[in-house]
Amino acid sequence: MTNDQPFVDLRKYDQSWFDRGRPSWYVLLWWFVQAIAFPLTPQPLNILRCALLRLFGARIGKGVLIRPTARFTYPWKVTIGNYSWIGDNVVLYSLDQIHIGEHCVISQKSYLCTGTHDLQDPAFGLKTASITIENGAWVAADCFVAPGVQIAANAVIGARSSVFSNMPSGQVCWGSPCRPKTARLKLDPSTTP
């Protein structure tokens, strides 16, 4: 270990300006409900998980499927469109708004992160930015989506990708950092067996 001086002084960290969107007691109540209710609800009781999220301010469309191990930091900052799926161990770190469109899939162990820190700030200041995932997009297993990212309609993000910039519509993208690789072909339902 070297004796170099740190670039940051974490004693100066201050997030008193940050608005969680609800009072502290409400946040704690949500964390308690999520810690107990979500993991204990059997898989078929998806309707109960959606109801709990709505009760705490999430805007959840019809036909949404949410696995019991999914985690929502602040559900009142989350919108999920009709018929979308949220997989096992997905984390929606919703310090800022997370918008997920209709017919989207967020696969297991993916992490949607709306918060980071200012690398140039000696006090390591908190920075937040919203995430938008448009209709028909698929974020495959174990992906990281950074603050401020927009994944356009019908894009596919390959497994274990790290998404630090916007991804275009109708493209299959993968890598770390994630990059568009090829067009996603739309299947003609009349030719499907």
ChimeraX attribute file (.defattr): number of C-alpha atoms within 10 A of each C-alpha:
attribute: neighborCount
match mode: 1-to-1
recipient: residues
	/A:1	3
	/A:2	4
	/A:3	5
	/A:4	6
	/A:5	7
	/A:6	8
	/A:7	12
	/A:8	15
	/A:9	12
	/A:10	12
	/A:11	9
	/A:12	11
	/A:13	14
	/A:14	12
	/A:15	11
	/A:16	6
	/A:17	7
	/A:18	11
	/A:19	10
	/A:20	15
	/A:21	14
	/A:22	11
	/A:23	9
	/A:24	10
	/A:25	9
	/A:26	12
	/A:27	17
	/A:28	11
	/A:29	12
	/A:30	20
	/A:31	16
	/A:32	12
	/A:33	15
	/A:34	21
	/A:35	13
	/A:36	11
	/A:37	15
	/A:38	22
	/A:39	16
	/A:40	12
	/A:41	16
	/A:42	13
	/A:43	15
	/A:44	10
	/A:45	15
	/A:46	18
	/A:47	16
	/A:48	15
	/A:49	22
	/A:50	21
	/A:51	13
	/A:52	18
	/A:53	21
	/A:54	17
	/A:55	13
	/A:56	19
	/A:57	15
	/A:58	19
	/A:59	17
	/A:60	21
	/A:61	17
	/A:62	13
	/A:63	16
	/A:64	19
	/A:65	22
	/A:66	23
	/A:67	23
	/A:68	23
	/A:69	21
	/A:70	20
	/A:71	23
	/A:72	21
	/A:73	18
	/A:74	24
	/A:75	26
	/A:76	21
	/A:77	22
	/A:78	25
	/A:79	18
	/A:80	22
	/A:81	20
	/A:82	17
	/A:83	17
	/A:84	25
	/A:85	21
	/A:86	26
	/A:87	21
	/A:88	18
	/A:89	17
	/A:90	24
	/A:91	21
	/A:92	24
	/A:93	21
	/A:94	26
	/A:95	25
	/A:96	24
	/A:97	22
	/A:98	26
	/A:99	19
	/A:100	26
	/A:101	22
	/A:102	22
	/A:103	19
	/A:104	26
	/A:105	23
	/A:106	26
	/A:107	20
	/A:108	21
	/A:109	20
	/A:110	26
	/A:111	22
	/A:112	25
	/A:113	23
	/A:114	22
	/A:115	17
	/A:116	15
	/A:117	12
	/A:118	12
	/A:119	12
	/A:120	10
	/A:121	13
	/A:122	15
	/A:123	17
	/A:124	20
	/A:125	17
	/A:126	16
	/A:127	15
	/A:128	19
	/A:129	17
	/A:130	21
	/A:131	25
	/A:132	21
	/A:133	27
	/A:134	21
	/A:135	21
	/A:136	20
	/A:137	26
	/A:138	23
	/A:139	29
	/A:140	21
	/A:141	21
	/A:142	19
	/A:143	26
	/A:144	24
	/A:145	27
	/A:146	22
	/A:147	26
	/A:148	19
	/A:149	20
	/A:150	20
	/A:151	26
	/A:152	20
	/A:153	21
	/A:154	22
	/A:155	25
	/A:156	27
	/A:157	28
	/A:158	20
	/A:159	18
	/A:160	18
	/A:161	22
	/A:162	21
	/A:163	25
	/A:164	17
	/A:165	16
	/A:166	19
	/A:167	23
	/A:168	18
	/A:169	19
	/A:170	20
	/A:171	22
	/A:172	22
	/A:173	23
	/A:174	23
	/A:175	16
	/A:176	12
	/A:177	12
	/A:178	22
	/A:179	21
	/A:180	19
	/A:181	11
	/A:182	12
	/A:183	14
	/A:184	14
	/A:185	10
	/A:186	8
	/A:187	8
	/A:188	7
	/A:189	7
	/A:190	6
	/A:191	6
	/A:192	6
	/A:193	4
